[in-house]
């Protein structure tokens, strides 16, 4: 079940963050912002020449004790 969804711009900043009503809403925003560095590193490692051929599913990039953050490019 997804408890938070974020849309990230090509420039690596959040355009939209929506989470389920909970007391952990600020925690979800923090996790999204923290994981942006990991996403940037993963995309950079793929190489700029292979942008059109890269896999859209980036995988599990920022696991925590309670949640698993997965990303699609």
KEDO-966685 format. One record per residue (C-alpha): x, y, z. Coordinates in steps of 0.25 Angstrom, whole numbers, plus 5000, padded with zeros to 4 digits. Example, Ala and Ser with C-alpha at 12.3 -4.5 7.8 and 13.67 -1.06 7.14 Angstrom:
px_py_pz
5049_4982_5031;
5055_4996_5029;
//
This chain:
px_py_pz
5000_5000_5000;
5005_5014_4996;
5005_5024_5007;
5012_5035_5000;
5014_5039_4985;
5023_5049_4980;
5026_5055_4966;
5040_5060_4964;
5044_5070_4953;
5055_5067_4943;
5063_5077_4951;
5062_5068_4963;
5052_5075_4972;
5038_5071_4977;
5027_5077_4969;
5016_5069_4977;
5016_5062_4990;
5004_5055_4995;
5003_5046_5007;
4992_5038_5014;
4986_5046_5026;
4995_5042_5037;
5004_5048_5048;
5016_5044_5040;
5014_5054_5028;
5026_5062_5031;
5034_5050_5032;
5030_5046_5018;
5034_5059_5013;
5047_5058_5019;
5049_5044_5013;
5046_5049_4999;
5055_5061_5000;
5066_5052_5006;
5065_5041_4995;
5066_5051_4983;
5081_5050_4985;
5081_5035_4983;
5072_5037_4971;
5082_5047_4965;
5094_5038_4967;
5086_5026_4961;
5082_5033_4949;
5096_5039_4947;
5102_5025_4948;
5094_5021_4937;
5101_5031_4928;
5095_5042_4920;
5097_5035_4906;
5088_5024_4910;
5076_5033_4915;
5066_5028_4905;
5070_5013_4907;
5071_5013_4922;
5061_5005_4931;
5050_5013_4937;
5049_5006_4950;
5060_5010_4958;
5057_5000_4969;
5058_5001_4984;
5067_5013_4987;
5064_5017_5001;
5059_5006_5011;
5056_5010_5025;
5051_5002_5037;
5037_5004_5034;
5036_5008_5019;
5042_5004_5006;
5044_5016_4996;
5044_5011_4981;
5045_5020_4969;
5042_5021_4954;
5049_5031_4945;
//
